[in-house]
Each structure stands twice: as structure tokens, then as C-alpha cells.
Amino acid sequence: MTQHSSGARAQLLAFTGGTLDRQSEKRGEDCIVAALDDPAARVLMFSGNKLVLRDAASGDNGQELFAASDIAFDPASALYLGRDAAGAPRLAAQAVFDPDALPSGLRLTDLRGLIAQGLVTGPALGDIAYAAALMNWHRANRFCARCGHANDIRAGGAKRGCPNCGAEHFPRNDPVAIMLVTRGDRCLLGRGPHFPPGMVSCLAGFIEPGETIEDAVRRETFEESGIPVGAVRYLSSQPWPMPHSLMIGCAAEALTDDINHDAEELELCRWFTRDEVRAMLAGTHGEGFTAPMHGAIARHLMEGWAFGQA
Ligand SMILES: [Zn+2]
């Protein structure tokens, strides 16, 4: 497997590069309480699935980091994320304010807006992805999947445990295959009905039970476009914490040209030349087609191919 893991290219993938030491093997059941007792602790605050940001950075803290005393939060929602490079504890929690009556100096952003607007960049986005995906999983898994009893946070959020039947449940990622399908000097892109006007992107879909990544690439590509796929090659991956996906980026070789696309899934699916993709990335495509936003793995795959780096 090859991976774009070095230097500037890796930084082009939003939600990667988190730096927290998760302390996975060192967590006691009191780790949240102990972390909150440390005045150096910093908390990523959420309101539902939105992140709370300051309007401006404050001292050494980025816009996304708060002391535990800065904002009231639900203590039962608190999750321990680990320690930062200086050894300070890092947590995530649900703020308790009314989102329609925000304290001054604060705002809420969904995570897509966070990267689209460049509000937070670099490794801090990786930490936010970790916090958001974990928070989203906990919010959706408050009852035991085995017996239905209310369960509770264990090991600071590394798992949930059921006091009724003893089952333990661990945070999950939902794997998604996303593929740049090519044939010669053309690549296959489509647009879903919910996309912003003009935008086209790589085909993608959830990996289903019993499938390899390669199986999912071939099945999804055929279902959406009618194109059979031969060789599949892994390129890179990206956490996508909406709510807790892992995007697995692949290059895939089409075996035929004739598209027979699923009109319910895609309102458009067609071949684009390398020059067209370069124009899309530059915002100068003659027919007005545009690429996905900066930071998204789909754009990363398109860039790698268009400029010969994939
Ligand atoms: Zn149970």
C-alpha cells in the first residue's frame, strides 16, 4: 500500500494529523474527573453535533479550546481524549447553553463549515475529528445493543459498558470507499442531487458487511455508473466525523467506457479529461463544473491524478 503521508500533501487532507496521546492503555475509571481537576485541561465543546468556537484565539488557546470553567457543560457528556504535547489533559463535552442565545464572543459551526471556511486548520482539525466522531458515537449509543438497558461511559469514553448484562461496546468507524475511477486519460465523476450547484466528485459508498475494500469499490462503481472495475489500489484515507466515517481513498481502473448510471443516486455521471479536472480544480471549467472543497479526500484524489502524483 502507498500513502500520501509526508509533508504538505498530508496537510491537504482535513481532519488528519491529530497529535493527542490517547493514553489508551493508561486509563482509569476516574480519568475524566482527574483530567477536569487539572487547571491545564482544555475542552472541545460541542452543542449537539456543532463545535463551539471563540470569535478569536485567546492567549495560547486556539479558537476551539476552552478551560473547563469557561463554559457550562453537561458532566455526564464529558469524554477524555488524552494528553496534548505538553502533557495537558484534553476532553470533549456538550455545552449546556441555548444554541439560539449564544454567549457573546462564541459561535457554532458544523464540521463541514469548519473546513470549508478554514476556521481551524492543521493538526488541530485532526483532534477535532477525533473528538467529534467519538462524541457522535456516544450520543447515538446510550443503550446496550445486547439487552437494551441504559449503558454508561467507561475508561473515559474508550468504551461503554452495560450495568445490566455486562456487555461492553466500543466506538466504531463507518468505512466508506471513495474511488477515482480512470480509463486512460479520463476519470469518472458524478454529482448527487444534494451537491452544491456545478460540483462533481468521486463515486463513493459505504463498505457493506462481508466486503473487502476492493469489493466495495467494484460494487459501488458498478451500481452507480454501470462501469465494471478491474485493478483497485489504495491511496490514502481520511476521518470524516459526520458522524463517524473513515473515507478510504482508492484508484480504480475501469474496464469499459459505456456509462449506464443510476439516476436516483446520481443526476450526472460522465468522463472528464485530465485537462478538464485541472480546470475544475482551478475554478475555470468551461461548463462551470467545480471540484469538492479543499481538504476533502475527493479533491485530494482528483488533484493527485490530475497532476500525476497519484
Ligand atoms: Zn446490556
Boltz pocket constraint, residues with backbone or C-beta under 6 A from the ligand:
constraints:
  - pocket:
      binder: B
      contacts: [[A, 144], [A, 145], [A, 146], [A, 147], [A, 148], [A, 149], [A, 162], [A, 163], [A, 164], [A, 165], [A, 166], [A, 167]]
      max_distance: 6.0
